[in-house]
Amino acid sequence: MSIVKALKKLGKKLNTAGTEPSGKTIAGVLGSIEESFNISGSAGAYVTAIELELTEGVVSGGTATLSDETTVPITVTTATE
C-alpha cells in the first residue's frame, strides 16, 4: 500500500464524518486533512503535525502532535482486502 493511500485511510478514520481526504501526494493529503476535516479531540485539541515511521519503505507507525503540544501514537495494522 502506498503512503498516500495509507494517509487517506487514516484521514477517513480521523474524520468525524467518515469522508476520505483528497490529494494525490503526501503533502496534498495532509493539507486536505488539515484544511477540511474536523479531527479535534474531546478537549478541542486538533492535529498540527503527523510524523510517520517507515520500515523498508512501508508506513509502520508514527506520532501525531496536537495543538496543545501533546503527542498521540499512530498505530498501523495490516488490512486484509
ZITA-V493154 format. One record per residue. N is the residue number from 1. RES is the residue in one small letter. SS is DSSP state (a for helix, b for strand, c for the rest). PSI is psi in whole degrees, -180 to 180 (* if undefined). Layout:
N|RES|SS|PSI / N|RES|SS|PSI
This chain:
1|m|c|138 / 2|s|c|160 / 3|i|a|-40 / 4|v|a|-46 / 5|k|a|-40 / 6|a|a|-41 / 7|l|a|-38 / 8|k|a|-41 / 9|k|a|-42 / 10|l|a|-46 / 11|g|a|-39 / 12|k|a|-39 / 13|k|a|-35 / 14|l|a|-28 / 15|n|c|126 / 16|t|c|-23 / 17|a|c|-10 / 18|g|c|21 / 19|t|c|137 / 20|e|c|137 / 21|p|c|159 / 22|s|c|175 / 23|g|c|149 / 24|k|c|-6 / 25|t|c|167 / 26|i|a|-48 / 27|a|a|-39 / 28|g|a|-43 / 29|v|a|-45 / 30|l|a|-38 / 31|g|a|-40 / 32|s|a|-43 / 33|i|a|-47 / 34|e|a|-42 / 35|e|a|-34 / 36|s|a|-13 / 37|f|c|142 / 38|n|c|96 / 39|i|c|30 / 40|s|c|151 / 41|g|c|-180 / 42|s|c|-28 / 43|a|c|6 / 44|g|c|-2 / 45|a|c|150 / 46|y|c|161 / 47|v|b|128 / 48|t|b|-20 / 49|a|b|149 / 50|i|b|126 / 51|e|b|121 / 52|l|b|145 / 53|e|b|135 / 54|l|b|136 / 55|t|b|113 / 56|e|c|42 / 57|g|c|5 / 58|v|b|136 / 59|v|b|123 / 60|s|b|-5 / 61|g|b|-163 / 62|g|b|-167 / 63|t|b|137 / 64|a|b|133 / 65|t|b|132 / 66|l|b|165 / 67|s|c|-23 / 68|d|c|13 / 69|e|c|11 / 70|t|c|161 / 71|t|b|150 / 72|v|b|130 / 73|p|b|146 / 74|i|b|122 / 75|t|b|133 / 76|v|c|129 / 77|t|c|156 / 78|t|c|122 / 79|a|c|146 / 80|t|c|131 / 81|e|c|*
